[in-house]
Amino acid sequence: MSKLLIRNARLVNEGQIIETDVLIENGFISQIKSGLSDADVNQIIEANGQYLLPGVIDDQVHFREPGLTHKATIKSEARAAVAGGVTSFMEMPNTVPNALTQALLADKYAIAAQTSLANYSFFMGASNDNLDEVLRTDPNTVCGIKVFMGSSTGNMLVDNEQVLDSLFRQSPMLIATHCEDEATIRANTERYKAEYGDHATADLHPLIRNEEACLKSSSMAVELARRHNARLHILHISTADELVLFDNTIPLTEKRITAEVCVHHLWFDSRDYATLGNLIKCNPAIKAPHHKEALLAALIDDRLDIIATDHAPHTWTEKQQPYWQAPSGLPLVQHPLLLMLDFVNQGKLSLETVVRKMSHAPADCFQIDRRGYVREGYWADLVLVDMNQPATVTKQNVLYQCGWSPLEGHMFGASVTHTIVSGELVYQNGEFLTEQPGKLLLFNR
């Protein structure tokens, strides 16, 4: 029997901070109380008053495998995630080939079962012509159906209104949407290409992929969800304009329409294009400063439910291309918790809110089985953080396969010291202690 004891931790969980010990047995939390015996314990972690959090659950990542492994692999990006306190991820279907069949989806699960240090789930992709395959998806082992209602990779733009209506009417499980209106983006692209030609730069990105494109598409998704009482989750909200679509008058567990905000839309704004350029080019675009302030307020008052990353790595060479050619997306999964802990240190968020939005809420939103909380009988997905140990992002300590981060040079006020995944101490003080893969996420639906 494997036993791991965490002693003298300050546990942040379910709106409280308490000093306690946590005993882990065979992958699960068995006891939470002070003064636990260390008899028959295999490992002891002396927390010495550090904060103990439930592991971060990132509901939106792009790990690029299969087909785009020159950018990233499930193995490389899961390692980066674990080093940043992300113990579970849900990965997107726009790999190559796109995960549009049950067989292709199963291939990704098979790779993760062998190589992912973090717990894992993968979205089933929707297209204009694979509704039958989508409806065969198992709601107990797959996190959701992903719908691109805007520009995307390959055959994954769903712009047929009849298909969208059928999908929202028939899907028995959560539908996660990327919402940007394709016609608006195309019209803006033509306008700015005509005006700037080859001299366009990244600061045009939020003008091309503008507020109108986001609101028009998000409004359509909400209307479809309300029409059919579908379970809708809108990803990466980036504008103040869209916040009118979301409710904070009922508990998350009762919502049929939920929304996510990503760390880069809270951290960066349009002023940062001057120094970072294509490195922060992403879809939907990072926009004017007033949007990030509105997003933070909506996160705090529960109109926005979850914090995620939309981790989307590209090679440095790809990002150095001219604006029109440079791909959208930035690598973030190693640093979302540290970003939000900086917000804690700045007085913008409480530790309890960070845990609620990064751990509890994803578990509730997706109905994940026994994860996202520190409770007896739950899987032991845990992170220890030292709020007084600064950490600077450098090329040498970035673990993404792409080898770069838009945060390089930034010094965080806190550090992740230990990460426990499904009861295994995987990461400790900068070192990986095991290659034991994480577990398949299961859902109570």
C-alpha positions, -999 to 999 in steps of 0.1 A, spaced: 0 0 0 13 34 -10 10 62 15 20 98 12 16 123 40 16 161 35 22 177 69 16 212 82 0 227 50 -23 256 46 -50 240 26 -70 263 3 -103 245 -5 -140 252 -8 -137 289 2 -116 283 33 -79 282 43 -71 258 71 -39 244 86 -39 206 83 -23 174 72 -34 153 42 -29 116 39 -29 100 5 -34 62 1 -33 44 -33 -40 75 -53 -68 89 -31 -71 113 -3 -79 92 28 -77 117 57 -77 155 61 -69 166 96 -41 179 118 -17 156 137 -19 126 114 4 97 122 33 90 99 32 53 108 35 31 76 39 62 55 61 58 24 67 95 18 64 126 38 63 161 25 69 188 51 48 217 38 60 240 65 30 263 61 31 264 23 -3 267 6 -18 234 -6 -42 237 -35 -63 212 -55 -45 207 -89 -55 231 -117 -78 216 -143 -72 233 -177 -103 227 -199 -87 241 -231 -53 231 -245 -38 223 -278 -10 197 -274 -6 192 -312 -3 154 -313 -8 138 -337 3 155 -369 19 187 -356 46 172 -334 72 197 -346 53 222 -324 46 200 -294 36 165 -281 12 153 -255 43 142 -235 62 175 -237 32 198 -229 19 176 -201 53 178 -184 51 216 -187 16 215 -173 26 195 -143 55 218 -135 30 246 -134 5 229 -111 -19 218 -139 -28 182 -130 -56 176 -156 -62 189 -191 -88 187 -218 -73 188 -253 -88 201 -285 -95 182 -317 -78 204 -343 -48 181 -346 -39 165 -379 -59 146 -389 -87 165 -370 -103 143 -344 -136 139 -363 -141 102 -359 -143 79 -329 -113 60 -342 -91 92 -344 -103 103 -310 -93 69 -295 -58 73 -310 -53 104 -289 -64 87 -258 -40 58 -265 -11 82 -268 -19 100 -236 -23 67 -217 14 60 -225 30 94 -223 10 121 -204 22 129 -169 -11 148 -163 -46 134 -162 -63 138 -196 -94 140 -217 -100 149 -253 -128 168 -271 -146 152 -300 -145 175 -330 -176 186 -349 -177 195 -386 -204 202 -412 -206 165 -421 -198 143 -391 -230 146 -369 -235 108 -368 -199 103 -354 -204 131 -329 -236 115 -315 -216 83 -309 -194 100 -283 -193 85 -249 -203 112 -223 -187 93 -195 -152 92 -209 -151 123 -232 -152 159 -218 -173 174 -246 -180 182 -282 -159 211 -297 -175 233 -323 -155 260 -341 -180 287 -350 -153 308 -366 -120 304 -384 -102 272 -376 -79 245 -389 -88 220 -416 -124 209 -418 -135 221 -384 -153 253 -392 -190 246 -386 -209 273 -405 -239 253 -417 -268 266 -396 -288 235 -402 -260 213 -389 -255 236 -359 -292 234 -351 -292 196 -353 -261 194 -331 -275 216 -304 -308 198 -306 -294 163 -304 -261 164 -284 -266 147 -250 -234 162 -237 -216 195 -232 -209 215 -264 -178 238 -262 -177 266 -287 -150 288 -302 -172 319 -312 -160 343 -338 -181 352 -368 -164 341 -400 -181 366 -424 -171 396 -401 -135 384 -400 -133 379 -437 -147 413 -444 -122 429 -420 -94 409 -434 -101 421 -469 -103 457 -457 -70 457 -438 -52 437 -466 -62 464 -490 -51 492 -467 -18 477 -454 -8 449 -478 24 432 -467 31 459 -441 3 447 -416 14 441 -380 0 423 -351 -17 454 -336 -43 450 -364 -54 416 -350 -80 429 -326 -94 452 -353 -98 422 -377 -110 398 -351 -130 424 -334 -158 427 -308 -185 425 -334 -172 391 -346 -171 377 -311 -205 390 -299 -223 380 -331 -211 344 -329 -215 340 -291 -250 354 -293 -259 328 -320 -245 300 -297 -265 312 -268 -296 315 -288 -292 279 -301 -285 266 -266 -316 283 -252 -338 271 -281 -328 235 -275 -319 236 -238 -284 224 -248 -255 224 -224 -232 251 -238 -198 262 -227 -183 292 -245 -145 292 -246 -121 321 -242 -144 351 -238 -124 381 -248 -147 411 -248 -168 432 -224 -195 432 -250 -202 394 -246 -207 396 -208 -244 404 -212 -249 369 -224 -240 352 -190 -258 347 -157 -246 350 -122 -279 345 -104 -278 307 -102 -251 283 -90 -227 270 -115 -240 234 -111 -274 246 -123 -263 266 -153 -269 253 -188 -248 281 -203 -213 287 -189 -183 306 -200 -145 306 -197 -119 333 -196 -82 326 -205 -52 339 -186 -38 358 -216 -70 378 -219 -67 388 -183 -30 395 -184 -22 412 -218 -39 439 -237 -36 456 -270 -7 478 -258 15 447 -255 15 442 -293 41 470 -295 67 448 -277 54 412 -283 39 414 -317 30 380 -332 40 363 -300 6 372 -285 -13 369 -318 -42 345 -309 -78 338 -317 -99 354 -303 -76 384 -302 -62 401 -272 -80 434 -272 -81 470 -257 -73 474 -220 -109 480 -209 -118 445 -219 -94 428 -196 -107 449 -167 -143 439 -175 -133 403 -178 -117 403 -144 -148 419 -128 -171 393 -145 -148 365 -133 -151 378 -97 -189 382 -99 -194 348 -115 -207 358 -149 -175 340 -161 -170 306 -146 -136 291 -154 -100 302 -159 -81 283 -186 -51 288 -209 -60 278 -245 -23 267 -246 -15 267 -283 23 264 -291 39 272 -324 76 272 -332 97 304 -328 103 304 -366 66 302 -374 59 332 -351 87 353 -368 68 353 -401 50 384 -412 17 391 -396 -5 375 -422 15 343 -422 23 339 -385 -1 314 -368 -23 323 -339 -18 309 -305 7 311 -276 21 286 -251 8 291 -215 1 258 -197 33 260 -175 23 293 -160 -15 299 -155 -14 293 -117 16 316 -113 -1 343 -133 -32 342 -111 -10 340 -79 5 373 -91 -30 387 -92 -34 374 -56 -2 393 -46 -15 424 -64 -48 422 -45 -69 416 -76 -80 381 -66 -82 360 -35 -65 326 -32 -99 311 -26 -112 326 -59 -82 313 -78 -89 278 -65 -126 280 -72 -121 292 -108 -92 269 -117 -101 237 -99 -135 236 -84 -154 252 -113 -139 231 -141 -148 199 -121 -183 211 -116 -188 225 -151 -177 192 -167 -190 169 -139 -156 153 -135 -156 123 -112 -139 129 -78 -115 157 -89 -111 194 -84 -116 194 -47 -95 183 -17 -120 158 -1 -116 124 15 -123 98 -11 -113 120 -40 -83 115 -63 -52 132 -49 -45 159 -74 -26 185 -54 -2 214 -57 21 230 -31 30 266 -37 55 289 -20 41 324 -21 74 339 -10 97 321 -35 100 342 -67 104 325 -101 116 342 -133 106 328 -167 137 321 -189 143 301 -220 162 277 -199 133 268 -176 105 269 -202 95 232 -207 74 237 -239 88 219 -269 86 252 -288 111 266 -264 97 301 -258 72 320 -238 57 355 -241 63 358 -204 101 355 -207 118 379 -183 88 382 -160 94 374 -123 65 357 -106 61 363 -69 54 326 -62 66 292 -72 51 257 -76 72 234 -54 53 201 -56 27 186 -79 9 154 -71 -11 137 -99 -36 109 -90 -17 103 -58 18 102 -74 44 128 -64 54 137 -100 72 170 -96 93 184 -67 115 216 -66 122 217 -104 126 179 -109 104 152 -123 104 122 -100 85 97 -122 73 90 -157 41 73 -144 13 85 -167 -18 103 -153 -53 89 -154 -82 91 -179 -107 116 -166 -142 102 -160 -175 122 -160 -206 117 -139 -233 124 -165 
